């Protein structure tokens, strides 16, 4: 992870572990500022861990003012609680 969008692309790593008593369905939403860049549903078995490197292309036409947050919002189907993580990007290179 670098603090800059380089050649209209960003890369970051995230990890999730299922601590529930059963398998769980999750959805990861990735936002740059207020713009949804990616939505990824996935299933984790009980106790399973997922760690992934995610490359994203950033549309240069998006009206983004730097510095900007890359926000990851993790939700579990059937639960109201959401987990949120931020990465900050200082600018474009």
C-alpha positions as CSV (number, residue, x, y, z in Angstrom):
1,X,0.0,0.0,0.0
2,X,1.3,3.4,-1.0
3,X,-0.3,6.7,-0.2
4,X,-0.7,7.7,-3.8
5,X,-2.8,6.7,-6.8
6,X,-0.2,5.7,-9.5
7,X,-1.1,5.5,-13.1
8,X,-4.8,5.5,-12.2
9,X,-4.4,2.4,-10.0
10,X,-4.2,1.5,-6.4
11,X,-3.4,-1.7,-4.6
12,X,-4.1,-2.7,-1.0
13,X,-4.3,-5.8,1.2
14,X,-7.2,-6.7,3.5
15,X,-8.0,-9.6,5.7
16,X,-11.2,-11.1,7.2
17,X,-11.7,-14.0,9.6
18,X,-15.0,-15.7,10.4
19,X,-15.5,-15.9,14.2
20,X,-19.2,-16.8,13.8
21,X,-20.5,-20.2,14.9
22,X,-21.4,-21.1,11.3
23,X,-20.4,-20.3,7.7
24,X,-21.1,-16.7,6.9
25,X,-21.9,-14.7,3.7
26,X,-20.0,-11.3,3.5
27,X,-20.0,-8.4,1.2
28,X,-17.0,-6.0,0.8
29,X,-17.8,-2.6,-0.7
30,X,-14.8,-0.4,-1.7
31,X,-15.3,3.4,-2.0
32,X,-12.9,6.1,-3.2
33,X,-14.4,9.1,-1.5
34,X,-18.1,8.6,-2.1
35,X,-17.7,6.6,-5.3
36,X,-18.3,2.9,-5.1
37,X,-15.4,1.2,-7.0
38,X,-16.1,-2.5,-6.2
39,X,-18.6,-4.8,-4.5
40,X,-17.5,-8.3,-3.8
41,X,-19.6,-10.9,-2.1
42,X,-17.9,-14.0,-0.6
43,X,-18.5,-16.8,1.8
44,X,-16.2,-17.8,4.7
45,X,-16.5,-21.1,6.5
46,X,-16.5,-21.1,10.3
47,X,-13.0,-20.2,11.5
48,X,-11.8,-19.5,7.9
49,X,-9.5,-16.6,7.1
50,X,-9.3,-14.6,3.9
51,X,-6.4,-12.3,3.1
52,X,-6.3,-10.7,-0.4
53,X,-4.3,-8.2,-2.3
54,X,-6.7,-6.1,-4.4
55,X,-5.6,-4.1,-7.4
56,X,-8.1,-1.4,-8.5
57,X,-8.3,0.9,-11.5
58,X,-9.4,4.4,-10.7
59,X,-11.4,6.1,-13.4
60,X,-9.5,9.4,-14.1
61,X,-12.9,11.1,-14.8
62,X,-14.1,10.6,-11.2
63,X,-14.4,13.9,-9.5
64,X,-12.1,13.1,-6.6
65,X,-10.4,15.8,-4.4
66,X,-7.1,14.7,-2.8
67,X,-6.4,13.7,-0.1
68,X,-9.1,11.1,-0.2
69,X,-10.2,8.1,1.8
70,X,-10.3,4.6,0.3
71,X,-13.0,3.1,2.5
72,X,-13.6,-0.6,2.9
73,X,-17.0,-1.6,4.3
74,X,-17.5,-5.2,5.3
75,X,-21.0,-6.4,6.1
76,X,-22.3,-9.9,7.0
77,X,-25.7,-11.1,5.6
78,X,-28.2,-11.0,8.5
79,X,-26.2,-8.6,10.7
80,X,-26.7,-4.9,11.0
81,X,-23.2,-4.2,12.2
82,X,-20.6,-3.2,9.6
83,X,-16.8,-3.0,9.9
84,X,-15.1,-0.1,8.2
85,X,-11.4,0.5,7.4
86,X,-9.8,3.5,5.8
87,X,-6.7,4.0,3.7
88,X,-5.7,7.6,2.9
89,X,-4.4,8.6,-0.5
90,X,-2.5,11.9,-0.7
91,X,-2.7,12.5,-4.4
92,X,-2.0,11.1,-7.9
93,X,1.4,10.3,-9.4
